[in-house]
Amino acid sequence: MGIMIQNLSRRTFLKGTAGAGGLVLGAQLAPQWTFAQAARAQSAAGGAFNPNVFVTVLPDGTVSIVCHRSEMGQGIRTGLPQVVADEMEADWSRVVVEQAPADEDKYGYIDGQNTDGSRSIRHHFTILREMGAGARYLLEQAAAQSWGVDASEVYAKNHRVYHTNSGKSADFGELVEVAAGLNMPSGEAAPKPSLKDESEWKYIGKVVPAMDHFDITTGGANYGADISLPGMKIAVVARCPVYRGKVKSFDATEAMKVPGVEKVVEIPALADDKPAEFRALGGIAVIGTNTWSVMEGRRALKIEWDMGPFVAHDTSTYYDTLKESARKGGAVVRNRGDAAAAMDGAAKTLEAEYFVPYFIHTPMEPPAGVVDATSTPVRIFAATQSPNESRQYVAEALGIKKEDVACEVTLLGGGFGRKSKPDYLCEAAILSKMVGAPVRVQWTREDDIQNGYYHTASAQTLKAAVDDGGKCTAWHQSGAWPSILALWNPAQKVGFNIEYGLGLVDMPYNAVPNIRIENGEADAMIRVGWYRSVNNIQHSFAMNCFANELAEAAGRDPLEFMLELIGDPTNLDLTKDGVEEYWNYGDSIDDWPIMTGRLANVLKIAAEKSGYGKAMPKGHGLGLATHRCFHSYVATAVHVVVGDDGSVTIPQVDQVIDCGRYVNPDRIRSQVEGAAVYGNTVARCGQISTTKGAVNESNFHDYTVSRMSNAPLNVRVHIVEDYTHLRPCGVGEPGVPPYTPALINAIYNATGKRIRSLPVRPEDLAKA
């Protein structure tokens, strides 16, 4: 790919932006194009140019860098600017960050603006370096021109440009006027701004304080619920307790008596032939002057519901159906050798079933957003992971073009995938149009738990064979789960390549001569949506725990056995096993191969750092697990103490992550530490259940999450440096999947009890 970088300072479309009057750079991705080809294409288009990322140097020397991704605690508003600032030799204390509005033509130059898939750094690292280098190049050229010297005699350092021979220097701000009139080099023979050598980096790979921490910790940060517009109304919505149910009738008499309630209106139910996707499903909205009033008004509503087609969804029986489907199997998604024949002739076989229930994201900030449908363009202000999809679905809800909708992104108080789904913004748009004023729709914790998008439930059946020497000769795995794809195609009964590529076909244990993986059918009876690390959770849980069981059956040390299952260092070619459409997180397998050596490496380090193999007191156990997720390789070692009453204490967790090239180690540590806490919720707390289609849980009293009293006490994060010469990988999600199996394996080592179904409860572990 080629990157076209241009000086945009004089472009008329920039008038009125923060860059007006300064030096402004833009980048445009030109796949397989040279700079010259890109320049010719621009000329042929009449000079039109749609920039994606801007770097602005203002006359006072302030460097403003646009962040085109959403900040939800992962530190991206610090990480992306770090890369640019390093290459341009900016003084970090003089760097400010501007949040990009939704505009994929300008800012979505590789993969849109959706903040998901742990891809912000891995997809933009090189482009951002080139952006910074381009800014440095122009500033150096401006200094050389101003001083009448050759450009080879000047260099940028810490926000100034110096002349080597005379000692002259100038601040970046002093050079803006001249630099703004210069052009980036073009043509096939033109020099390309040079990138700094790694040894010269002062921000990349270093701890840099987070941009937003001061505002966040002092109350100065703005989230979705903080937005207030003149004349704005507040709304909450009563939604049918059952997915795709509808309003039969309602009585708003008592609701209208609540002071502050101004209107009660119906959001029409989504048409039966319209898939849910991220659309508003309908309900009764209470609109008024403040949040308390409309919530009280909603409590006073009298609604008769038509519960719709999914009233029969009862998890007590549905989960059994999933398990039966997993046992039965179905579509073959990977096949090597002849697993069935190997099982028949094996010295020993082992079979086990694993299960995870539905989960819900529970970000600390429930969904909230403002839409002003009275303005032109329609304006959205929201805590959203997907600003352009927000524009798309709001436009559809209003019957207008996407181009007629603008979206400004606030900080997100957590997201985990929930806030990539703009159904709450569709509700705000519909209501704003109805009442002729801006409307903020506020979801409560109960709303989100009972009417949200759920991490899919999953049943996995595994069977394996070992020979007389204790080696695994066959691995057969079959899973069943309602697919995310059902949001678009309700008839979908099996998974698809993305779900298969989330740690299933690319399983960690590949050094087995016979492997067969199948996918059984499952009906989707609730809104299933992506959740932090998505299907990697259930796949890692089943595979790592089963490997531990298999090691015991073979009479082998678990670590030794797991390393043998991973095999010798190699790059896997899944096409040899009939995997025709391996997703690989949307990336080239050549650029991000599946490297077994890296997987084994993190596992060895986790064992070493945790003291694996040491004698432990009664009731103590140490468990291991490893997984490749969003291209990163993570291994987890959990030390657990289980009391006679089944109580669980986790004195130490060692998380080892190999994420290739990284930008800010402090943000990696915080995300991986958080992943351990999130994984603790998956393993021990969360569980969504339904009765007659309705979700039973409603808030943190019955949908519990990790708290200080039961969270891991000491999470030690070890960042692997061995592969930092390779491309950046994901960080936000990979730490979650191996935590649960490491904990479950540790519990077995402490108690002798095998846990194959989540969540694990104290009563499951208490001594009789």
N, C-alpha and C positions, 0 to 999 in steps of 0.2 A: 504494500500500500504506500501511496505517496501522500504527504501532507502539504497542502498549499497554505502558506502563511502570508498575509498581506497587511500592509499598513492601512487601516480603515479610518484614519483620523479625519479625512475630509469627506467621508461618505455622508450624503444628506440624511440617510435614515437614522444616523446616530444623533442628530440634533435633539437636544432635550434629554439625552441620557447622561449618566455620570461621566461618560468619557468626553463629553463636549469640551473642546478647548485643550485636550490633552493628546497624548500619543496612545492610539488604540490599535491593538492587533487582533486579527481574527484567524481562525484556522478552518479549513474545509478538507474533509477526507476525500481523497481521490483514489479509489481502489485501482491499483496497478497503473496509475498514471505517474508520469514525471512532472516536475514543476512546469516544464515548458508546455506539456500537453494540457495541464490544468489552466495555464495562462491563456492558451489559444482558445480553449473552450469558453473561458470567461469572456474573451474578446468577441467571440462569435455570438455570445448571448447578449451583446450590447452593453457589456460592462456590469451586468447584474452579478451580485455576489451575496450569498447567504452565509454569514459567519456562524460559527458554532460556539466557540469559546473566545471571550475577550480578555485581553490584558490591557489595562489603562494606566498610564502614568500621568498624573495631574501636575500642573505647574508648580505646586508646592512640594513635589516629590513623592506624594502618596501614590502607592501602587495599589490599584483596585483589581481584584481577580474575581471573575464570575464563577460561582459554583453552580453547576447545572443539575446536581443531584440533591435529594432531600436529606436533611439532617435529622436523624431519629435516635441519636445517642452513639452512633458508630464512629463519629469524628470525621466525617467526610468533608465538612466545611473547613477542616484544618488540613487533612491529608492532601486533597487536590491542590490547594494553594501552596503547600510546602514544596511540591515538585516544581511548580512554575517559579516560585521565589528563589529556589536554590539555583536553577539554571540561569536566571537573569541577574543573580548576585544582588538581590534585594535585601534590605535590612528588614527582618521580620517585624520589628517594632513599628515599621511604617507601612505595613501591608494591611489592607482591609478587604473584607469579602462581601460581595454583592450576590444575593440569591437570584438566580435566573428565573424569569417567568416561564410559563409553559410555552414552548415554541420549538417543535422538533426540527423545523427547517434550519433554525439557527444553532440550536444546542444539542440536537439528537444525532450527532454525526457518526456514531457507530451503532448504538442500540437504543436510541430514544432517550428519554429522561426518566424512565421508570427506575426507581431505586429498589432493586431486588436482585437476587442471584449472586450476591457478593461479588459484583463485577466492576464497581466504579474505578478502583485502582487498577485492576488487571487489564481493563480495556483502554485505559486512558493514560497510563504511565508514560509511554513514549511520546504521545501527542503533546502532553503537557510539558514534557521536557523540551520539545521542539518549540513550543510556544514561548517558554522562558528564554531559550537560546536566541530566538528571533528578536525578542525585545532587547536582550543584551547587545545583539549585533547592531541594531539600529541606533542604540544609544552610543555605542562605540564609534559608529560611522559619523554620528552627529558631532561628537567631540573632535574627531579627526578633521572634519570639515571646518569646524569653528576655529580650530587652532592652526589649520593649514599644514597638517602633518599627515604622514602615511598612516592608514588605519592599523597597520601591523605594529605601530609604536604605542598603541593605546590598549588599555584593558580595564574591565569593570571589576570593582571589588567593593562589596558592602555598601551599595547604593551610591557609589561615586565612580567616575571614569577618570583614569590617570594616564598622563603622558610619561612614558618610561624615561625619556631623555631629559626633559626639562623639569619634571616634578609637578607640572600643572595638574590640577584636578578640578572636577565639576560635579556637583550633585545631579542626580537624575533629573530633578525638577528644572534645573538650569538648562538642560539640553532638550527639553520637550519641544520647544518651538521649532528648532532645526530638525529634530528627529521626525516630527510630524509631517515634514515635507519630503522625506526620503521614501524610496520604494525598496521593498524587499528584492533581492536578486531574482531574476527570472531567466529562462532559457536553459537548455540542456547542459550548457557548459558553465552556467553560473555557479558560484560557490554556495554551498549550503552552510548556514550558521552551525558552527561546531558545538557539539555537546561536551560538557565538562567530563573529565575523567572521574571515575568513582572516588578516587583518592581526594578529590577536591570538594566533594559534597560536604556541606555544613548543615543541611536540614534533612535531606533524604537519608533515611535509616537512623535518624536521631530523634530524641524526645523533644517535641515542641509543644508548648502549652496550647490547649484547645482554645479555638477562637471564641466559643460561646460560653465557656465555663463561668466566667464572671457574671454575665447576665443571667445565666441559668440559676446560679447559686444565690443571687441577690434579688431575684424576682423581676429582673428587667427583660427577660426573654418573652417573646410572643408566641403563643400556641394557637391552635384552631379556635378554642373557646375564648381567646382574648380579643378577637377581632370585633370591633364595633363600628358600624357605619351610621350616618345620620338617618333617622327614621326607621332604623332596623327593628324588626320584630323577632321574638324568640319562639321557637316551636319544639314540641316533642310529639312523637307519633306513637299511637297505640297500634301495634301490629298483631296479626293473628298468631296465636301461639304455635300453630302448625304451618310448616312450609307450604306455600302456595294456597293457603286458606284465604277466604274472602269475607268481607263485611256483608251480613244479611240485612241488619238494621242497627240503628244506634239512636240513643237519646242523650242530648247534650244539655238538658235543662239544668242539672245540678252543676255541671262544669262551668256554665256561663255565669253562675252566681259567685264564682271565686273572684275576688278582686284582682285585677290585672289580666284576666282572661278576656280577649277581645273577639276571637272567632274560633269556631270549631268547624273544620271542613274535612271532606273525604278525599284522600288521594286514591284515584281509581286503581283497582287491582290490575296487575299485569295480565294482558290477554293470555288465554290458555295456550295459544299457539306461539307465544313468545318465550324463548328460553330465558332463564333468570339472568345469566351473565352477571353484570354488575348494575342491573336496573333496580329501580324502586319497585317493591312488591305490592305496595298499597297499604292502606290503613286509615285511621282517623287521627288527624292532626289537631292539636290544641295550640293556638297561637295567641301570644300576648306580649306583655311588656317586660317580663322577667322570667327567669328559669323556674324559680320556686312556684310562681303562680301557675304556670302551664303544667308543671308536674302535678300540682294539687288538682288542677282541672282534669288532667288525664285520669287521676284516681277516681274522680267523680263520674266518669263516663259510664254509661250502660250500653254495652255492645253485644249483639248476638252475632256469632260467627258461623259461617259455613266452613267447616274445618278442611274441606277439600280432599284431594286424592291420597294424601300421605298420613291420614289419621291412624292408619294401621301400623305405622312405624313405631315399633316397640323394641328397644334395644335388648331386652331380656330374651327375645326370640330372634331378633335380627342378627345379633352377634353369633348365635348358634348357626344361623344360615351361612354366614361368612365362613365359619370354621368348616362346615360341611363342603362348601365350594372349594376351599383350599385343599381339602383332602382329595377331592375329585380331580382337581387340576383342570387344564384346558389348553389355551393357546401356548405353544412352545416358543419362548422368547430367546432361549440360548440352548444349544445342544452340542456336546462334545463326547465322542465315543458312544458307549452303550451303558448308561447307568443301570438300567434294569438288569441286564445280564451280569454286570459286575456285582450287583446286590445278591443275585441268586447264588453266585459261587463264592461269596465272601465268608471269611472266617467268623466275622461278627458284624452285625448291623445294629444301628441305633436309630430310633425315630422319636421326634418330639414336636409338639405344637406350641407356637408362640402367638400371643395376641396383644394388641394395643387398642384401646377404645378411642372414641372421638376426643379431641382436645379443642380448646378455644384459646385464642391468642392472649387475651387480657393485658393489653398495653395499659400502663398507668393512666394515660389519657384516652378515654373512650372517644369514638369518632365524633367530630364536630366540624362544621364548616358553614360558611356564609355564601349565599348566592344573591346577587342583585340582578334580577331579570328585567329591571326597568331601565338599565343603562345600555348604551351601545358602545362597544360590545357588551354582552352579558359578562359580568365579572364574578369570578369565584375566588374566595380566600379560604384556604383550607390546609389542614395538616394531612397532606396526601403524599403517598409514595409514587403516584402515577398521575402527574399533572395533565398530560395530554390525553390519557384515557378519561380523565375527569372531564375535559373539554368535550370529548367524543360523546360520552353518555349523557352529559347535561344537554348538549345540543340536540341529541335524539329526543330527550324528554320534553324539550321545548319546541321541537319541530323546526329547528333552524340549522344553519350550517355550522360545522365545527369552527370554521374561520371566524365566526361571529361570537365566539366565546373566548374569554381571556381567563387565565388562572395564575394567581399569586400563591406561592407556597410559604407557609409558616414553618416554624420548628415543629417536630413531632415528638410527643411524649411517649415514645415507643411506637413500634409499628408491627414488626414480626410477620408482615404479609397482610395483615388486616386492612391497613390503610392504602393498599393498592387497589382496593375495590370501592368505587365511588358511589355506591347505592345511596349513602347518606346525603351526598351532594345532589343526586337526582331528586331526592325528596325536597331539599331546600329550593331547588330550581322550580319545581312544580308549585310549591307554596308561594314563592316570591311572585310568580306570574299570577297566581290566584288573587293575592292580596294587594298587588301593586306596590310592593316595598321590599327592601332587602330583608332576607330571612336567614337567621342562623338556626339550623337544626342541631339539637344537642341529643346525643345518645347517652343513656345512663349505663352503668355497669350491668344492670339487669337486662337492658335492651341488647347489649352486645353479647352477653352470654346466652340469652334465650333466642335471639334472632340473627345471629352473626353467620360467619363462614367458618366451618369446622375442619380441623385436621382430620383426614380420613381415618376411620377405623380400619384395622387390618388383621387378618388371620394368616399365619404362615405355618405350613407343614414341611418339616425337614426330615430327610432320611439319608443316612450315610453308611458306608461300609469301610471296614479296616481289615487288613490282611494279618497274617500270623506275626509279621514283624512290627505291627502297630502303625502301619502307614495307611492313610486314607486313600481308598481306591475309587470311590464313587460318592457323589454329592447330588442329591435330588431335592429341589426346593420348589414348593408351589404356594402361591399367595393369592388372596382374594381381598379386594377393597373397592369401595365406590370411587369412581374416577373423577378427578377434577374436570375432565373433559365434558362431563354430564352437564356442567353449567351452560355449555353451548349446544350440546346434543343430549337431551334428556334420555334418549334410548341407549346411550353408551353403557355397556355392561362389563367391559374389560378396560385395562389401562392402555397407555400408548407410549411411544418411544421416550418421551420426557420422563414419565414415571418409571419406566424400566431403567433409564439411565441414572436414576437417583440411588445408586448403590446396590442395584439388584443384578443386572447383567454384568456390571463392573464390580462384582463382589471382591472383597479383599483376599479371599482364599482361592486362588486360581491354580495352584500347583497340584491339581487332582486330575488324573487321566480321564475320568468320566464325570461330566457335569450336565445336568438337565434342569432347566428352570421353566416353570409354567405359571400361567395366570388364569385363575378361575373367574367365573362371572359373578357380578354383584350389582344389584339395583341401587341407584343413588336416590335416597329418600329425604335428603337434607342438603343444604348448600355446603358443598365441600370446597375448600379453598386452600391455597398454599399457606404454609406455616413455617416458622423458622427451621430450615434444613429439609423441610417437606418429607418425602417418603424415605429419605435416608434414615429417619428415626427408627421405623419398624424394621427395615432391612438390617441395619447395624445391630439392633437389639437381638434379632433372631440369629443372625450369623455368628456373632461373637459369643453369645451364650451357648449356642449349639457346638461351636468349636471347643469351648471349655468342657462341655459334657462329653464330647467325642474323645478329647484327650484323656479323660478319666477312664472311659470305656476301653481305650487302647493301652491303659497303664502307663501313660506318658506325662511328663511335666508340661503343663499348659503353655508356658512360654516357648519351650522347645517345639512343641507340636504346632503352635500358631505360626512360628517362623517357618516351619517346614511346609505348612499349608500355603504360606505366601510365596515361597519358592525363591529361586535365585534371581538376582537383579536382571530385569528385562523390561522391554516396553511391550505391553499386551496388544495383540491384534485380535479383536473380538470378531472380526469378519470370518475368521477361521472356524468359529463356533456358530456360524449362521446368524450373527447379529448384523442385519443389513442396514439398519438406520440407527446406529449408536449416536445418541444425542450429544454426549460430551459437554454438557452445560452450554450448548450453543457454539462451541469453539472448535477450531481445527485440532484434530488428534495429533497432527504433526507438531503444532505449537505447544499443545498441552497433552503430552502422552500419558498413559497410565503406567507409572514407573514403580514396579514392585520393590525395587531397591530402596526407594524413599519410604515406602510403607513399612518395610522391615526395620529401617533405621529408626523411625520414631518409636516403634514398639520397643526396640532395644534400649533406647534412651529412657523411655518411661519406666521400664523395669529397673534400670540402673538408678535413676533419680529417686525412685520410691523405696529402694531397698528390697526389691523383690527377692524372695527366697529366704529371708531372715525368719527366725523363729518368732512366733507371735503368741501373746497370752490367750487364754481361753476367751471366746467371745469376740476375738478380733479376726479380721480377714482382710486380705489384699487381693483385689481383682484387676485384671487387665482387659483392654479392648482396643481395637484400632480400626480406622476407617479412612477412606479417601472420599472427600466431599467438596464439591465446588473447586476441584483441582488441588486443594490442600490435603496434606497427609497429617492426621492427628492420631495420637495414641493417648489413652487415659489410664491412669492407675489410681484406684480409689481404696483408701484405708477406711474400714468401717468397724464400728463396735456395736454389737447387738446385745441388748440386755435380756434377761430372762422373761421380761414382760413384753418383749418384741420391740422395744424402743431402739431407735437407730441414731447413732452419733457418727459423724464423719469428720475425724480429726484432721485428715489431710487428703488432698487431691493433687496429683501431678498431671498436668496437661502439657503434652509436647506437640508443638505445631511446626510443620514445615510448609511455609506458604511462599517459598521462593523469595524473589526480591520483595522487600517491604519498605514502607515509607516511615511509619511512626511506631516504634516498638511499644510505647506506652498505650497507644490505642489498641494494639494487638492484645496486650495483656488484659486490658479492661474488657474487651469483647470476649476473650476466651474465659476469663473469670466469670463474666456474666453468663456465658454458655453453660458453665458448670451449674450455676444456680438455676438456669432455665431447664437444663437436663434433669436436675433434681425434682423440679415440678413434674416433668414428664414421668419420671420413675415412681414417685411417691405420692403425688398429690392429685393432679388433674384427672378428671373423668367426666365426660358428658354422657348422660343417659336420657332416654326419651320414654314417655308413656302416652299411648294414643297420639303419637306424633309430636307431642309437646316436650320441650326440654325441661327436665326436672330442676336442674341447678339454676341459681339466679345471681349469686354474689359470692364473695370470698368466704362466707360462712359454710357454704356447701360445695363450692368449687374452689378448693384450697390451692394455694400456691406456696412456693418456698418462702419461709419467713426467717428472720434472724435466728430464731430458736431451733430451726431444724436444717438450716442451710449448711453446706460445707464450711468448716471453720478456717481452713488454711488452703487456699487454692494457689498452687505454685505453677506458674506458666514458664515453660522452657521453649524459647524460640530457636529453631534449628538454623544455623548459619551455613550449613554445608552446600545448600543449593541456591544461595542468593544471587548467583550469576544467571539463574534461569528466570523465566517470566514470572511476574506477580500472580498469585493465586488468590482465592477468596479467603476471607477471615471472619466475617460476621456470623456465618452459619456453621462452618465445619466443626466447631467445638462441641456442638450439641449431641450428635449421634453416638459417639463412643462412650459418653458418660453413663448412660443407663446400663448398658451391658457390663461395664466395668464395675458398677455398683452391685448389680445382681450377682456377678461372679464373686465379688468380695463377700456378699451376704452368704453365698453357698459355702465359701471357705471358712466363714465364721460359725455357721450354724448347721451345715449339711443339708439345708433345705433349698430345693430348686424352685425358683420363681419363674414361671413362663407366661404369666399374664399380668399386665399392668392395670392400675398402680399396685405396688406392694404396700400392704398395710401392716401395722404392728401385730394385729391378730393373726396374720399369716406366719409370723415369726415367733410368737410367744410360745414358751414351753408349755406342754400340756400339764 
